Amino acid sequence: MCGKEVKVENQVGLHARPATFFIQKANEFKSSIWVEKEERRVNAKSLLGVLSLGIVGGTNIRIIADGSDEEEAVSSLVELVKSGFAE
């Protein structure tokens, strides 16, 4: 299991469009992937789950993966979040 904390840099956070990019990227990996905000953990491959966290700009989240490509999955998703989803 591998995990890393990252700050959501874009102003609007993970609303529908960035969340869709995030989920598409998460689905490229075989590993199980979760997003944690405070005490809540949701499936990173679920749009409803990710949106339900209400992640706004400036929020710290933790991306956790478990599986054969877990390190690559976490690194890739952290980079996507750091990029601000190209917004």
N, C-alpha and C positions, 0 to 999 in steps of 0.2 A: 504494500500500500504506500502511496506517495501523495504528498499534499503540499500546497504552497499558498501563502496569503498574498493577495494583490489588492491594490486600491483601484476602484473604478474611477477613471479619470474623466470620461466624457460627462458633460453637464447634466444630461437627462438620465443618465444611468442605463439600466438594462430594460428599456421599454421595448415595445414589439419588434422594431426593426433590428436593433443590436442583439436582442435576445434570439431572434431567428438566426442571425449570423453565428452566434455562440453555439446554438443547438446544432446547426449544420456542421460546424467544426467538430463538436463533441461526437457526432454520429459517424465521423470518419475513423474513429478508433473502436477497437474491440473491447477495451476495458470498460468496466462499470465506472461511471463518473458522477460525482455529486458536487453541488455548490452549497456552501454553508454560509449563512449570515447569522451572527450571534448564535443562538441555540438551535436554529432551524436548519435542516439539511434536506435538499431536494435532488431529484434525479436531473442531472445536467442535460439529459437528452429529451426532457419534457418541457415544452413551451409553457404550459399551464403552471408547472412546478416552478420554473425560473421566474415567471412573472409574479407568482404568488409571494415571492420574497420581497417585492417592492424595493428593489435595489436602485438607489438614486446616486447621482454623482457624488464622489467623495467618500462613499461607503467602502469599507474593507470587507472583502469576501475571501473565503478559502475554497480552493479547487482541489478536490481529492479524487484520485483514480486508483483502481485496483484491477490488475490484469496484466496481460503479456506486453502491452505497449503503454503502461501507466506513466512512465517518466516522460515519454514523448507527448502523450496526451496533455499532461499538466503543463509542460513547457509551452506547447502550442497554444493552449487556451489562455495562459498567463500573458503571452505575447499579444494575443488578440485583444485582451482587456486593456493592456498597457497602450496599445495603438489607438485606443479611443474608438474602435470600430470604424475607422476612416471617416469619422464625422467632423 
